[in-house]
Amino acid sequence: MKRLALSLLLLISLFTSAFTKPDVYKIDAGKNSQIHNNRALMYLEDKDYFAAIEEYKIAISLNPNSQASAVFYNNLGEIYMKLGSYRYAQDCFERAINQYCLNLAYYQNLAKAYKAQRTIDAAIKKYSANGKSPLNMVMLGLLYVEKGDVKHGIIKLDEFCMQEPDLIITGAVRIYLKQIIP
């Protein structure tokens, strides 16, 4: 009788455990990339730049083709600028612009990277040769300002604002112009 009761109890527990819903874990790459971004920011507060670099690289790899990754690339570029790795910084800023081209800060950082490498003249030739793209005009204007030719930079940026009054970046360019016009 004990065996029958034990067998019946075992059989019931087997059936009930077989019908329980299994645990399902869903990995949310976007959420995880934000977690790594936050870790990178904490490392930056502690001035642990190399750990922050690794966290940004992980964040980018988890969410590579988004506007958020543009922010990660920009932040990574700023770290490289602090460390004096200007070529790596330039690459990061260019990638940030490729991910999201309507943030003036990315262009400003890229112009600073060219200046730090002493390649502003080559960059001006590059962006002048790429046609009359409005966003190339933004880059040219910023490059002229970084070079010290503020007048020519203002002209290019003002020309951009006249051609593209409705772009999101235009408002930021107008604010920047008000800051640099004497």
C-alpha positions, 0 to 999 in steps of 0.5 A: 500500500505504501508503495502504491501511494508513493508511486501515485504521489511520484506519478502526480508530481511528475505530471504536474511538473511536466505541465509547468511553463518553462522559464523564458529569458529574452535578451533585449540588446537595446536595454543591455547596451544602455546598461553598458553605456551607464557603466562606461559613464561610471568608469568615466567619473572614476577616470578609468578610461580604458574600462569605459572604452571597453564598455562603449565597445560592448554597447556599440556591438549590442546595438550597432545600427541605431541613433543610440550607437551614434551617441556611444561612438561620440562618447568613445571618440571623446575619450580617445581625444582625452587620451591623445588618440586622435585618429581613433577619435576621428574614426568614432566621430565619423561613425557617429555622423554616419549613424545620425547626421543631424547632431552638430556636436558630432561635427564639432568633435570631428573638426577638433579631431582634424585640428588635433591631427593638424589635417584641417587643410586636407579635410577642407579639400575632402569636404569641398570636393564632395559636392554641395551637400548641405551637411558638408557645408556644416563640416566646412564651416566648422573646419574653417572656424577651427582653422582660425578663418572664422569669417569664412566659417560663418559664411559657410554656416550661414549659407547652410542655414539659408539652404536648409532652414527646416533641418533639425541641425539648423537650429543648433547651427544658428545658436552656434553662429550667435556664439561665434559672431563677435 
